[in-house]
Every structure is written in C-alpha cells, then in structure tokens.
C-alpha cells in the first residue's frame, strides 16, 4: 500500500490551488475517499507518461496534447481535494443537483 508521503509526492507547481497541509488535513478527515482519488491521480499521471512513450494513435499532435492536458487537469482536481466533501467541485455539483 502506498504511504501518504508517496501519494503526496508530485510536482504541484502548476496547480491552481494546492496546499500540502490542506491535503494532509483532508487525508485525516476523508481518509478512504481522498486516498482513492490520490491513487487514481497517480495512475492518471502514469498513463500520461506511458502514452508519451509509445507511438501516437491520435489523429493529430493537437488532439494528443489536449488529451494529455485533460488527464493532467483531472489529476490536479483530485489532488487538490476538489472532489471530496468540502471541495469546490464536489460542493458545487452537490448544490446544483440538490432537490
């Protein structure tokens, strides 16, 4: 099993809203849900790296770049805690769909 330190070992320099102390607090409060998202984000980064190492199956370089950027953005949202309760995207989606 990956440790918290391993899950939080990534380059966040391009992230819009990442703070490691907030991430560690989220791990304490939302342990399983946030850990699952951190594992998924790590996998997404690995997938991006594997795609970059093999011949492209995309119709254009622009499409390949857009796909890679989308994966990176999803991983960033997950790592920033945006999709756990209290996170910006989670709460926005939850409030928009409340009946």
TORGU-137810 format. One record per residue (C-alpha): residue number from 0; x, y, z. Coordinates in Angstrom, 3 decimals, m for minus. Layout:
<sites>
<site><pos>NUM</pos><c1>X</c1><c2>Y</c2><c3>Z</c3></site>
...
</sites>
This chain:
<sites>
<site><pos>0</pos><c1>0.000</c1><c2>0.000</c2><c3>0.000</c3></site>
<site><pos>1</pos><c1>1.251</c1><c2>3.456</c2><c3>m0.888</c3></site>
<site><pos>2</pos><c1>2.062</c1><c2>5.695</c2><c3>2.059</c3></site>
<site><pos>3</pos><c1>0.593</c1><c2>9.166</c2><c3>2.460</c3></site>
<site><pos>4</pos><c1>4.026</c1><c2>10.614</c2><c3>1.669</c3></site>
<site><pos>5</pos><c1>4.187</c1><c2>8.609</c2><c3>m1.570</c3></site>
<site><pos>6</pos><c1>0.684</c1><c2>9.713</c2><c3>m2.573</c3></site>
<site><pos>7</pos><c1>1.573</c1><c2>13.349</c2><c3>m1.912</c3></site>
<site><pos>8</pos><c1>4.895</c1><c2>13.154</c2><c3>m3.754</c3></site>
<site><pos>9</pos><c1>4.208</c1><c2>15.012</c2><c3>m7.014</c3></site>
<site><pos>10</pos><c1>5.005</c1><c2>18.336</c2><c3>m8.636</c3></site>
<site><pos>11</pos><c1>2.217</c1><c2>20.750</c2><c3>m7.770</c3></site>
<site><pos>12</pos><c1>3.955</c1><c2>23.849</c2><c3>m9.110</c3></site>
<site><pos>13</pos><c1>1.385</c1><c2>24.248</c2><c3>m11.912</c3></site>
<site><pos>14</pos><c1>m1.648</c1><c2>23.534</c2><c3>m9.726</c3></site>
<site><pos>15</pos><c1>m4.101</c1><c2>26.380</c2><c3>m9.214</c3></site>
<site><pos>16</pos><c1>m4.973</c1><c2>25.650</c2><c3>m5.600</c3></site>
<site><pos>17</pos><c1>m2.807</c1><c2>23.046</c2><c3>m3.868</c3></site>
<site><pos>18</pos><c1>m1.539</c1><c2>23.213</c2><c3>m0.318</c3></site>
<site><pos>19</pos><c1>0.150</c1><c2>20.171</c2><c3>1.218</c3></site>
<site><pos>20</pos><c1>m1.018</c1><c2>20.976</c2><c3>4.754</c3></site>
<site><pos>21</pos><c1>m4.604</c1><c2>21.143</c2><c3>3.489</c3></site>
<site><pos>22</pos><c1>m4.069</c1><c2>17.838</c2><c3>1.654</c3></site>
<site><pos>23</pos><c1>m2.815</c1><c2>16.158</c2><c3>4.826</c3></site>
<site><pos>24</pos><c1>m5.815</c1><c2>17.504</c2><c3>6.741</c3></site>
<site><pos>25</pos><c1>m8.120</c1><c2>16.136</c2><c3>4.016</c3></site>
<site><pos>26</pos><c1>m6.417</c1><c2>12.742</c2><c3>4.339</c3></site>
<site><pos>27</pos><c1>m7.179</c1><c2>12.748</c2><c3>8.064</c3></site>
<site><pos>28</pos><c1>m10.814</c1><c2>13.784</c2><c3>7.537</c3></site>
<site><pos>29</pos><c1>m11.708</c1><c2>11.872</c2><c3>4.338</c3></site>
<site><pos>30</pos><c1>m9.203</c1><c2>9.045</c2><c3>4.532</c3></site>
<site><pos>31</pos><c1>m10.552</c1><c2>6.407</c2><c3>2.132</c3></site>
<site><pos>32</pos><c1>m12.258</c1><c2>8.751</c2><c3>m0.326</c3></site>
<site><pos>33</pos><c1>m9.279</c1><c2>11.073</c2><c3>m0.678</c3></site>
<site><pos>34</pos><c1>m6.720</c1><c2>8.243</c2><c3>m0.747</c3></site>
<site><pos>35</pos><c1>m8.684</c1><c2>6.642</c2><c3>m3.602</c3></site>
<site><pos>36</pos><c1>m8.555</c1><c2>9.913</c2><c3>m5.527</c3></site>
<site><pos>37</pos><c1>m4.824</c1><c2>10.304</c2><c3>m4.885</c3></site>
<site><pos>38</pos><c1>m4.211</c1><c2>6.760</c2><c3>m6.144</c3></site>
<site><pos>39</pos><c1>m6.314</c1><c2>7.495</c2><c3>m9.242</c3></site>
<site><pos>40</pos><c1>m4.420</c1><c2>10.747</c2><c3>m9.870</c3></site>
<site><pos>41</pos><c1>m1.124</c1><c2>8.880</c2><c3>m9.596</c3></site>
<site><pos>42</pos><c1>m2.414</c1><c2>6.304</c2><c3>m12.096</c3></site>
<site><pos>43</pos><c1>m3.547</c1><c2>9.068</c2><c3>m14.493</c3></site>
<site><pos>44</pos><c1>m0.045</c1><c2>10.554</c2><c3>m14.434</c3></site>
<site><pos>45</pos><c1>1.428</c1><c2>7.126</c2><c3>m15.161</c3></site>
<site><pos>46</pos><c1>m0.986</c1><c2>6.659</c2><c3>m18.046</c3></site>
<site><pos>47</pos><c1>0.057</c1><c2>10.024</c2><c3>m19.499</c3></site>
<site><pos>48</pos><c1>3.705</c1><c2>9.012</c2><c3>m19.261</c3></site>
<site><pos>49</pos><c1>3.052</c1><c2>5.636</c2><c3>m20.899</c3></site>
<site><pos>50</pos><c1>1.130</c1><c2>7.290</c2><c3>m23.752</c3></site>
<site><pos>51</pos><c1>4.017</c1><c2>9.685</c2><c3>m24.358</c3></site>
<site><pos>52</pos><c1>6.483</c1><c2>6.793</c2><c3>m24.649</c3></site>
<site><pos>53</pos><c1>4.727</c1><c2>4.927</c2><c3>m27.457</c3></site>
<site><pos>54</pos><c1>3.738</c1><c2>5.815</c2><c3>m30.999</c3></site>
<site><pos>55</pos><c1>0.741</c1><c2>8.107</c2><c3>m31.043</c3></site>
<site><pos>56</pos><c1>m2.677</c1><c2>6.811</c2><c3>m32.012</c3></site>
<site><pos>57</pos><c1>m4.190</c1><c2>10.294</c2><c3>m32.033</c3></site>
<site><pos>58</pos><c1>m5.334</c1><c2>11.985</c2><c3>m35.225</c3></site>
<site><pos>59</pos><c1>m3.106</c1><c2>14.986</c2><c3>m34.588</c3></site>
<site><pos>60</pos><c1>m0.485</c1><c2>16.308</c2><c3>m32.216</c3></site>
<site><pos>61</pos><c1>m3.045</c1><c2>18.878</c2><c3>m31.068</c3></site>
<site><pos>62</pos><c1>m5.507</c1><c2>16.129</c2><c3>m30.096</c3></site>
<site><pos>63</pos><c1>m2.796</c1><c2>14.242</c2><c3>m28.226</c3></site>
<site><pos>64</pos><c1>m1.789</c1><c2>17.387</c2><c3>m26.317</c3></site>
<site><pos>65</pos><c1>m5.417</c1><c2>18.163</c2><c3>m25.454</c3></site>
<site><pos>66</pos><c1>m5.945</c1><c2>14.631</c2><c3>m24.134</c3></site>
<site><pos>67</pos><c1>m2.765</c1><c2>14.748</c2><c3>m22.066</c3></site>
<site><pos>68</pos><c1>m3.716</c1><c2>18.148</c2><c3>m20.656</c3></site>
<site><pos>69</pos><c1>m7.185</c1><c2>16.885</c2><c3>m19.751</c3></site>
<site><pos>70</pos><c1>m5.718</c1><c2>13.938</c2><c3>m17.833</c3></site>
<site><pos>71</pos><c1>m3.326</c1><c2>16.272</c2><c3>m16.021</c3></site>
<site><pos>72</pos><c1>m6.188</c1><c2>18.615</c2><c3>m15.090</c3></site>
<site><pos>73</pos><c1>m8.322</c1><c2>15.790</c2><c3>m13.723</c3></site>
<site><pos>74</pos><c1>m5.381</c1><c2>14.562</c2><c3>m11.629</c3></site>
<site><pos>75</pos><c1>m4.847</c1><c2>18.099</c2><c3>m10.326</c3></site>
<site><pos>76</pos><c1>m8.505</c1><c2>18.465</c2><c3>m9.285</c3></site>
<site><pos>77</pos><c1>m8.298</c1><c2>15.149</c2><c3>m7.459</c3></site>
<site><pos>78</pos><c1>m5.066</c1><c2>16.044</c2><c3>m5.680</c3></site>
<site><pos>79</pos><c1>m6.339</c1><c2>19.486</c2><c3>m4.691</c3></site>
<site><pos>80</pos><c1>m9.263</c1><c2>17.799</c2><c3>m2.932</c3></site>
<site><pos>81</pos><c1>m11.796</c1><c2>19.463</c2><c3>m5.217</c3></site>
<site><pos>82</pos><c1>m13.889</c1><c2>16.287</c2><c3>m5.484</c3></site>
<site><pos>83</pos><c1>m14.180</c1><c2>15.311</c2><c3>m1.806</c3></site>
<site><pos>84</pos><c1>m16.862</c1><c2>16.745</c2><c3>0.515</c3></site>
<site><pos>85</pos><c1>m15.924</c1><c2>20.356</c2><c3>1.193</c3></site>
<site><pos>86</pos><c1>m14.025</c1><c2>20.581</c2><c3>m2.088</c3></site>
<site><pos>87</pos><c1>m15.019</c1><c2>23.235</c2><c3>m4.596</c3></site>
<site><pos>88</pos><c1>m16.192</c1><c2>20.925</c2><c3>m7.394</c3></site>
<site><pos>89</pos><c1>m17.880</c1><c2>18.447</c2><c3>m5.060</c3></site>
<site><pos>90</pos><c1>m19.887</c1><c2>21.108</c2><c3>m3.265</c3></site>
<site><pos>91</pos><c1>m20.739</c1><c2>22.942</c2><c3>m6.491</c3></site>
<site><pos>92</pos><c1>m22.052</c1><c2>19.747</c2><c3>m8.077</c3></site>
<site><pos>93</pos><c1>m23.868</c1><c2>18.770</c2><c3>m4.896</c3></site>
<site><pos>94</pos><c1>m25.629</c1><c2>22.144</c2><c3>m4.551</c3></site>
<site><pos>95</pos><c1>m26.557</c1><c2>22.319</c2><c3>m8.242</c3></site>
<site><pos>96</pos><c1>m28.264</c1><c2>18.938</c2><c3>m8.043</c3></site>
<site><pos>97</pos><c1>m29.962</c1><c2>19.310</c2><c3>m4.656</c3></site>
<site><pos>98</pos><c1>m33.681</c1><c2>18.925</c2><c3>m4.828</c3></site>
</sites>
